Amino acid sequence: MTSGDWASRALAAVIDRVNVSEAEVGARFPLYAEPADGRWKTTGRGSWTGGFWAGLLWLRARYTGDEAHRLAAADCTARLAPWADADTATRGLIFWYATALAFDSAEAAALQAKTARACLDSFVPEAGIVPWGAALGGPRLLARADAVPGLVPLLAGAGDEGPAVAAAHLHHHLDLCLGVEGAGSGGRPRPAWQFDVATGWHPCADPAPGWSRGEAWLLLAAADALLHPELAGHRTDRLAFAAEQLLVQAEVLTGRIIPPNEASRPRGPVDTSAAAITAVALLKLSRVWAPRAAVCSYRAVAILSRLTEAHLTGPGSGRPAGMLLDGCYDGAKGLAVRHELIWGDFFLALGLAALDDLVDITRV
C-alpha cells in the first residue's frame, strides 16, 4: 500500500480543523472535543497536552508558509514556558513536540534547551529515571510509559551528560515495562511502576497491562532512540530487541489496525490516538530498522489510511471536518472515550505530513 491523494486530502482537512479550533479556543489549549459538535474542552495552561497544540500550529505554518501562522505557533510555544521547571516527566511530551517542528525560531530552540537541562537536573540516580513527578498529582517516584516519548530526544540534546541520562531513562523504563533485560513473560507490557527507596520497584494496577496508548508510547520512544546515533550507541541490540518485543507483545503488526483502548476489553472503546502514535513510530522504524523496514512502512500507511477513511469527519456532517474521532482519553474513568483528542490530531497530522513529504519524520 502506498500513500496518494487521500493523504494530501486528509492533511488538508486536519489543517482546516486547526483553523476552526484556533478561532474557538483563543489563548487556551484544546484537550478533547465532543464527537457530536466538535466543541473543545480546554485548559488555561496546557497541561501535559499543550505541546501537541503548539506542534499542530507549527505543522500548519509549514503547510501554509504563512508568516501569521508561524507567529501564532511561536506565541503558543512561548505560553508553555512555565512548564519548563515543573516537576513532571511529561515535559518531554510538552516541549519536544512544541519545539521540534519550529523553524527559524531562536526562542523555541532556547526553550527546548532550557527544558532539557531542567529535565536532566531532575534525574534521580537511585531510581535510574527522570521521575513522573508530582506536578500532575499522585506519587512522584513513578515510571510510566508516557514518561518516555519526547523526553528521550529532549534529554539527548542536554549537554555532555544528556545522551547517557536519556539512555538510562529509556532502558530503565524498557526493563520495567517489558521485563528485566527483556526476559518478559510474553504478556502485555506493564505500563506503570512505583519506586520505594527501601524495597525498589513495584507494578501499579493502573494503567493496567494492555493499555494500547502506553504500548504505542513505548514503541515511539524506542524508535526515537534508534534514530539518534548518540543514543543508539547505548546498547543498540537492546533497543532493537525491545522494539521487536513491542511489535510482538502489543500485536502491532498482527492485531486490529485500530486497537481497543484496553486489550482486556476487546469490545470496549477503541483508541484512534494510540493508532496514530503507532503509525508515527512505525514510520520512524521504517527509516532506521532495515530488517523490519518494509513491513513497518506498510503497516503505518495502512493505519493512517484506516484512520482517515473510517474515523475522520468529512464535510456536511453537522460538525467540523477534519476531526479524528474515537479517541479514548481515560477508559477506566469513562472520560472522553469516543472523542477527538488533541494528541490524536497531532500524530495523525504528523504521519500524513511525513507521507506528503512536508516533514522529515526522523527529526521530529
Summary of the structure (lengths in Angstrom):
residues: 364
radius of gyration: 18.8
end to end distance: 23.7
largest distance: 59.8
contacts: 1333
relative contact order: 0.13
helix: 55%
strand: 10%
